Amino acid sequence: MTNILKIDASAQSEERSLSRSLTKLFIEEFVKHEPDARIVTRDVGRSPPPFVDGAFIQAAFTPPAEREQGMIDTLAASDQLIDEIIDADIILLGAPMYNYGMPAALKAWFDQVARIGRTFSFDLARGDYPIEPMLEGKKLVVLSSRGEFGFTPGGPRAHLNALDPAIAACAHYLGVAKGDIETIAIEYQEFHDERHDQSIAEARAKTIQSAHRICRHFP
């Protein structure tokens, strides 16, 4: 049985969000082929995780055996989010582009799950690369929407794309290797023209293909 963690980061409703429509479509197509797939939904767009603060940092860097109850309580939300990642085979991320980067709620989620002792270890004996991921073997599918266009490498706005590189940079905390990230995006949203309609159609087709392909070959 495949475990899928579906994360929606859009602040929009189901009716208005393009990224939510893609994550919904992916799940619908996946379960056609694997009805027993286990789906866990985490809606950070509607229920954002808490921001990291000083109390979180102190608790996270305190050895588990030395944590007081208040520290354990501070890390409870983080522990739950990390447990969801550990259990997942596929991480399905609905990530719209806001102001050329990720929504604040999604950044808060990444900050909660990138945690020493749980998703990475830190050892200065490794030299200039002391961080080592603790999870592995996950597949990450990013389903996105962008108001403008041309954000892929070589595109006219590629230099403005702070979303895809940030997700790729943090993916190792999720147990995702560089080659195990797939990104599908709808563009031209603010133009409301035929290019937007075509982009929606292409993204939906790619999402369906992705769901079928991953279902056949994962793990």
Secondary structure as UniProt FT lines:
FT   STRAND          3..8
FT   TURN            14..16
FT   HELIX           18..33
FT   TURN            35..36
FT   STRAND          38..43
FT   TURN            44..46
FT   HELIX           54..60
FT   HELIX           64..66
FT   HELIX           69..74
FT   HELIX           76..87
FT   STRAND          90..94
FT   TURN            99..100
FT   HELIX           104..113
FT   TURN            117..119
FT   STRAND          120..122
FT   HELIX           124..126
FT   TURN            127..128
FT   STRAND          131..133
FT   STRAND          138..145
FT   TURN            153..154
FT   TURN            156..157
FT   HELIX           158..160
FT   HELIX           163..170
FT   HELIX           171..174
FT   STRAND          176..186
FT   TURN            189..191
FT   HELIX           194..217
//
